[in-house]
Amino acid sequence: MTHELPRPAAHPFFKGHGAENDFVLLPDPGHRLTLTSEDVQRLCDRRRGIGADGLLRAVRTTADPEASAMARAAEWFMDYRNPDGARAAMCGNGIRLFARYLVDTGLALPGTLAIATRAGIRKVRVPSRAPDFQGPVTVLMGRPRLPGPNHIKVEVGRRRWPALHVDMGNPHAVVIVGDLAHAGDLRTPPAVTPANAYPHGVTVTFAVIRSARHLQLRVHERGVGETRACGTGACAAVAALLHAGGRGGAGDGRYTADLPGGRLHIAVAADGAMALTGPAAIVAEGTVNLTPAGAPRPWRKATCAAGR
């Protein structure tokens, strides 16, 4: 006889991107989903799942113990996961898309939103919905930190460069190069030494200086591979540019970062605080079948012989 296994719950999802850095967003206001690293890997896989550079779970701060301490300052918590399933603190493009989702779905009004992240509260400015649904969104990224370690080196093939460690809520090793082709294919992580400098991995940003306020970048994001754009990487590269110019992390002005997926703008205040602006768009929505634990699974029928 034929038995139908319990059908996995159809859970809503949204798909979007910031400068072609793409994400799956799962609404989970009541903190009902339990996502393992394997679940995230399947959802982000471009053949087995929906496909993305990362996953964003939208949960109310009052419902999630990890974010409850920030509930007075922010209504929503961005639970960001890399496609390898690891939890991450911040994502500049991801948080701009997260804010765009809140506004486009009516969960927040246009203007300045406070969003909780593992790196703390971030303020995001979302204008009224643009006619093309891709109006620019700005996130106040705070001040970059240059905490060391010093003497970081990045190696690709036979080339080796000094790198600057910049903390934007997540770790970056920024390399100034003469030609972005020298970064190689970036299918595998560039070698970073000393080996114990980044026990949890590091995002490596390769930057070519086009002018005093213009950078061109390629980024190998930890747990992801090469991404079409990286918001924290763009900010880290500007911090490295300012540092190379002898200004520490401070400078007053507007900088441009061009990445394979598009252009990002970084405004630097006199105290070094950075604001990142760029496109953010929801491009699709639908439902994905999830088991109670959160994993994407197809609906199957099981057949067994009577009497066994």
C-alpha positions in Angstrom: 0.0 0.0 0.0 1.0 3.6 -0.4 1.5 6.0 2.4 2.1 9.7 2.1 4.8 11.0 4.3 3.9 14.3 6.2 4.4 17.1 3.7 7.1 19.6 4.7 5.7 23.0 5.6 5.8 25.5 2.7 7.7 28.5 4.1 7.9 31.9 2.4 11.2 33.1 1.1 12.4 36.2 -0.7 15.4 36.4 -3.1 17.3 39.7 -3.6 20.6 41.3 -4.1 22.8 44.3 -3.4 25.1 45.0 -6.4 24.6 41.3 -7.5 25.7 40.0 -4.0 22.6 37.8 -3.6 20.7 36.4 -0.6 17.9 34.2 0.4 15.8 35.9 3.0 13.5 33.8 5.3 10.9 35.6 7.3 10.8 34.1 10.8 9.3 36.8 13.1 8.5 34.4 15.9 11.8 32.5 15.9 10.2 29.2 14.9 12.8 28.0 12.5 15.8 25.9 13.6 18.4 26.1 10.8 21.5 23.9 10.9 24.6 24.6 8.9 23.6 21.8 6.5 20.1 23.5 6.1 21.8 26.8 5.1 24.1 25.0 2.7 21.2 23.4 0.9 19.2 26.6 0.6 22.2 28.5 -0.7 23.3 25.8 -3.1 22.7 26.9 -6.7 21.8 23.4 -7.8 20.2 21.7 -4.8 18.5 24.8 -3.4 17.5 28.4 -4.2 21.0 29.6 -4.6 22.7 32.6 -2.8 25.9 34.1 -1.4 24.3 34.0 2.0 21.1 33.6 4.0 19.2 36.3 6.0 16.7 35.3 8.6 14.3 38.1 9.7 13.3 37.6 13.3 12.0 40.0 15.9 14.5 40.8 18.6 12.0 40.0 21.3 11.6 36.5 20.0 15.3 35.5 19.6 17.4 35.0 22.8 20.5 35.9 20.8 19.1 39.4 20.0 16.8 40.1 23.0 19.4 42.4 24.7 19.0 44.7 21.7 15.2 44.7 21.7 14.8 48.2 23.1 17.0 49.7 20.3 15.8 47.6 17.3 12.6 45.6 16.4 14.3 43.3 13.9 17.4 41.1 14.1 19.3 40.1 11.0 20.5 36.5 11.5 23.1 36.3 8.8 24.6 33.0 7.7 27.4 32.4 5.2 26.6 29.7 2.5 28.8 27.2 4.4 26.3 27.5 7.2 28.5 29.5 9.6 27.0 32.4 11.5 28.5 35.8 10.6 28.3 39.2 12.4 27.7 41.7 9.6 27.1 42.0 5.9 26.9 45.5 4.3 25.0 44.4 1.2 22.9 41.9 3.2 21.7 44.5 5.8 20.7 46.9 3.0 18.6 44.2 1.4 17.2 43.2 4.8 16.0 46.8 5.3 14.6 47.0 1.8 12.6 43.8 2.5 11.1 45.3 5.7 10.0 48.5 3.9 8.8 46.8 0.7 6.6 44.4 2.7 5.2 47.0 5.0 7.0 45.8 8.2 8.7 49.1 8.5 8.2 52.6 7.2 10.7 54.3 4.8 13.3 56.4 6.6 15.9 55.4 9.2 15.6 51.9 10.6 17.6 50.4 13.5 18.5 46.8 12.8 20.2 44.4 15.3 23.1 42.3 14.1 25.8 40.2 15.8 28.1 43.2 15.4 25.6 45.5 17.2 22.9 47.9 16.1 23.2 49.4 12.6 21.2 52.3 11.2 19.9 51.9 7.7 18.2 54.6 5.6 15.6 53.4 3.1 14.0 56.0 0.8 10.4 55.6 -0.5 10.0 52.7 -2.8 11.7 53.5 -6.1 9.8 53.0 -9.4 12.3 50.4 -10.5 12.5 48.7 -7.0 16.2 49.3 -6.9 16.5 52.6 -5.2 19.8 53.1 -3.2 19.9 52.1 0.4 22.4 53.5 2.9 23.8 51.7 6.0 25.8 53.5 8.7 28.7 51.1 9.1 30.5 52.8 12.0 34.2 53.2 12.3 36.6 50.6 11.0 39.1 49.1 13.4 42.7 48.3 12.6 43.4 46.1 15.6 46.3 44.0 14.1 47.7 41.5 13.8 50.5 43.1 11.9 52.7 41.6 9.3 49.9 39.8 7.5 50.8 38.4 4.1 48.5 37.2 1.3 49.8 34.9 -1.4 48.4 33.9 -4.8 50.6 31.7 -6.9 54.1 33.1 -6.9 52.9 36.6 -5.8 53.0 37.7 -2.2 51.8 41.0 -0.8 51.5 42.7 2.6 47.9 43.0 3.8 46.2 45.3 6.3 43.8 43.7 8.8 40.6 45.8 9.0 37.7 44.9 11.2 34.3 46.0 9.9 32.3 43.8 12.3 33.9 40.9 10.4 37.7 40.4 9.6 39.2 41.6 6.3 42.7 41.3 4.9 43.1 44.1 2.4 45.7 43.9 -0.3 46.7 46.8 -2.6 47.7 45.4 -6.0 48.6 46.8 -9.4 46.3 44.5 -11.4 43.2 42.6 -10.2 44.1 39.7 -12.5 46.9 39.0 -10.0 44.3 37.8 -7.6 43.8 34.7 -9.7 40.5 32.9 -10.2 39.6 33.1 -6.5 37.9 29.7 -6.6 39.9 28.8 -3.5 40.9 31.0 -0.6 44.1 33.0 -1.0 46.8 31.8 1.4 47.1 34.1 4.4 50.0 34.0 6.9 50.7 33.7 9.7 48.4 30.7 9.7 47.0 31.4 13.2 46.1 35.1 12.4 42.5 34.3 11.5 41.3 31.1 13.3 37.8 31.6 12.0 38.8 32.6 8.5 39.1 36.0 6.8 37.7 37.8 3.8 40.5 38.9 1.4 39.9 42.1 -0.5 42.1 42.9 -3.5 42.1 46.6 -4.4 43.5 48.6 -7.3 43.7 52.4 -6.7 42.3 54.2 -9.7 42.5 57.6 -8.2 42.6 59.3 -4.7 38.9 58.4 -4.2 38.2 55.6 -6.6 39.0 51.9 -6.0 38.3 48.8 -8.1 37.9 45.6 -6.1 37.7 41.8 -6.2 36.8 40.0 -3.0 37.1 36.4 -1.8 34.6 36.2 1.1 35.2 33.7 3.8 32.8 30.8 3.5 31.6 32.0 0.1 34.3 32.4 -2.5 34.5 35.3 -4.9 31.4 37.5 -4.6 30.1 40.0 -7.1 30.2 42.6 -4.4 31.0 43.0 -0.7 29.9 46.0 1.3 32.1 45.4 4.3 35.0 44.7 1.9 34.4 48.0 0.1 34.6 49.9 3.5 37.6 47.9 4.5 39.4 48.9 1.3 38.7 52.6 1.8 40.0 52.2 5.3 43.2 50.7 3.9 43.4 53.5 1.3 43.2 56.1 4.1 45.7 54.2 6.2 48.2 54.1 3.3 47.8 57.8 2.9 48.9 58.3 6.5 45.4 59.4 7.7 44.8 56.5 10.1 41.1 55.7 9.5 39.8 59.2 9.3 39.0 61.4 6.4 36.2 63.5 5.2 34.8 62.7 1.8 33.1 60.4 -0.6 34.7 57.3 -2.2 33.7 55.0 -5.0 34.3 51.3 -5.1 33.7 49.4 -8.3 33.1 45.6 -8.0 32.1 43.0 -10.6 28.5 43.4 -9.6 28.2 47.1 -9.5 29.3 50.4 -7.9 29.1 51.1 -4.1 29.7 54.6 -2.5 31.3 55.1 0.8 31.0 58.4 2.6 33.7 58.9 5.4 33.0 61.4 8.1 35.7 63.4 9.8 35.8 60.9 12.8 36.2 58.0 10.4 32.6 56.7 10.6 31.5 55.2 7.2 28.2 55.1 5.4 27.7 52.6 2.6 25.3 53.3 -0.2 24.3 51.1 -3.1 21.4 49.3 -4.8 19.2 46.8 -3.0 16.4 45.0 -4.7 14.0 42.1 -4.0 13.7 40.2 -7.2 11.6 37.2 -6.4 9.4 35.6 -3.7 7.9 32.2 -3.2 7.7 29.3 -0.9 10.2 26.5 -0.1 9.4 23.2 1.5 11.0 22.9 4.9 11.0 20.1 7.4 10.1 21.1 11.0 13.8 21.5 11.6 14.2 23.9 8.8 15.8 21.9 6.1 14.6 22.2 2.5 13.2 18.8 1.4 11.1 17.6 -1.5 7.7 16.1 -0.8 8.0 12.3 -1.3 5.7 9.4 -1.3 6.7 6.1 0.3 5.5 2.7 -0.9 5.7 -0.4 1.2 4.3 -3.9 0.7 1.3 -4.9 2.9 2.1 -7.2 5.8 5.7 -6.3 6.2 
